């Protein structure tokens, strides 16, 4: 991730795991960037939680009876 207040150049680290040298020429497309919205969550601290239909069921427990 890149911090919201970062204003510098974005760089890419490349590692060649192959057996032969590989030359990257100027202008070659070597990476992709995915931009996603990032939100900060403000948590409310509570002493107890209300009961729900789901309860404490974990992974894959919804829809099973």
ABEGO torsion letter per residue (X at the ends): XBBAABABBBBBBBBBABABBBBBBBGBBABBBBBBBBBBBBBBBBABBBBBAAEABBBGABGBX
